[in-house]
Amino acid sequence: MKLEVKSDGAWYHGSNMLFTELRTGSTITQWKELAEAFSHQPSMLCYDDDGVIEHNGKEKGYLYQIDEAVDMQNDIYRHPGTTMDENAEFLTKRPLKVKMIGEC
């Protein structure tokens, strides 16, 4: 599946915890549904070529949106150990402010 990253696009993080700042080394993505799925803390997650996500997570989750500008050159980098398609997940190089936008 081809995922396009937009420099001015929204970035998301899914978690089962409440907070206002994302720690350095956290995973973010522009694929909102992927962040929602990760919020449930699955041990297995997969998706098909159409972007349909399946996972076994059962925890209550929260969807966060990064609440400040993200500089793609200085604030994030591609997840080096991912098994997902290119541009699916990135890691943060610094703490980032977030706002919770929903419960999953």
N, C-alpha and C positions, 0 to 999 in steps of 0.2 A: 504494500500500500504506500502511495506517495503522500507524504505530509509536507506541507509548505509552512515555513515560519515567516511571520510578518513582523518586521521590526517595530511597528506600531500596534501590534496585536495584543490582546489580553493574555496574561499568563495565570495559570491556576495551580493549586496544590490541594490535595485531598489528605485529610487526617482524621483520626478518631479523637483528637485532643483539641482543646480550646486554647488559643494564644493570639497575640497581636503582632508578633514578629517571627518570621521564618529564620531558622538557624542556617549558618553557613554549611554547605554540603547537602542541603535539602533538594529534593527533586521537584522540578516544576515543568509544566507543559502548556502548550497552547491548545491541546486537545482536551476540552472541558470534560467530556464523558470519561476519558481515561483518568483524570484526577478524581472524579466522582467514584469510579470503581476502586481506585487505590485507597480512598477514604475508609473503605470497609476492611482494610488490612488483609487482603487475600494472600494465601500461600500459593495459589495458582491463578494466573490470569492469562487469557489469550484473546486474540481478535482475528477476524477473517478479513479478506480483501475488501469487503464492503464497510469495514469499521465497526462491525457488530462485536461487542465485548462480552466475554463470559468470564466469570470468576467465582471463587468459592468463599469470598469474604462475608462475614456475618455481623461484624461490629457496626454500631451506629457511627456514621461518618459526618464530617463537615467539609463543605467545599469553600475554599478560600480563593480570592483573587488578589494578585499582587497589587498593592495600593501605592505604587510609586513607579517611576520610569525604570525600565530595565534596559541597560546598555548591553547589547548582545556581545560586544567585544570585550567588555571589562567585568560584567557582573555574573555571567553564566558561561558554561561550557558543556559540550555534548557529553552525556553520560558514557564513560569509557567502557563500562561492563554490561551495557544493555544488550538484550537479545531482541529488542524491538526494532522496528524500521527507523531509518534515519529521521531525525527531527522529532521523534516521539517524546523523548525525555532529556532534560538538561539538569545539571547540578548548579547550585548557587555558589558564588565565590565570596559572598558577603551576606550579612543579615539583610532581609528585606521586609518592609512593612506589608502586612496583609489585612484584608477585611473579610470576615465570614459573609458569604453571600447565600448560603443555604445549608440545610441539613439534608443528608442523604439517607 
